[in-house]
Amino acid sequence: MHVEQRAIACILQTVDRKIEAEEARKEALEALFKALLHDLMTAQRRLPKDYVHQFGGGA
C-alpha cells in the first residue's frame, strides 16, 4: 500500500470513529430528552416559576 493510501485510510478511520461517537452522543441526548419530557408531563419535575413567568405562564 502506498503512503498516500495509508494516510487516506487513517483519515477515513478517524472520521468513522468520530461519526460513531457523535451518533452515540445523539442517542444519549435523545434518551435524556425523553426522560425529562416524561418527568415534566407526569409532574415529577417542575420548571422554576421565574422561568415559566418569562413566557407569560403561571398563576
N, C-alpha and C positions, 0 to 999 in steps of 0.2 A: 504494500500500500504506500502510496506517495505521501510525502509530508503534508501536502495540501489536503489530501483526502482525510488523513488522521485529524488534522485541525478542524475540518468541517464536521467530522463525526463527533469530535469532542464538543463542539459548539452545539450541535443538534441534541446530544445527550443532556447538556446543561439546560437547554430550552425545554426539553421533555420533563426534566426534574422540576423546573420552575412551573410549568403548566400543572403538573401533578400537585405541587404544593399549593398553588392558587385554587385548584379545584377542591382540595381538602379544606382550605380556609373558607371557601364559599359554602360548602356543605355545613361546616361548623357554625357559620353566621346564620344560615337559614334555620338550623336547629335552634339556635339561641332566639332568633326572632319568633319562631313558632311557640317556643316555651314562654317567652314574655307575653306574646299576644294571648295565649291561653290564660296566663295569670291575670292579665288585665280584664279579659272577657268574663272570667269567673270571679272577679273581685278579690282575688287572692293577692293582688298587687294594685296599689293605687298610685296615681300620678300626684306629685306635690300640688297643693292648692294654688300656689303662686304661678305654676306652670299652666294649670287649667285656666286661670283668670286671664292669662295673656291672650287666649283665644275666645274670650267672652263667655266661657262656660262657668259652671258652678253657681251655687245659690248663696 
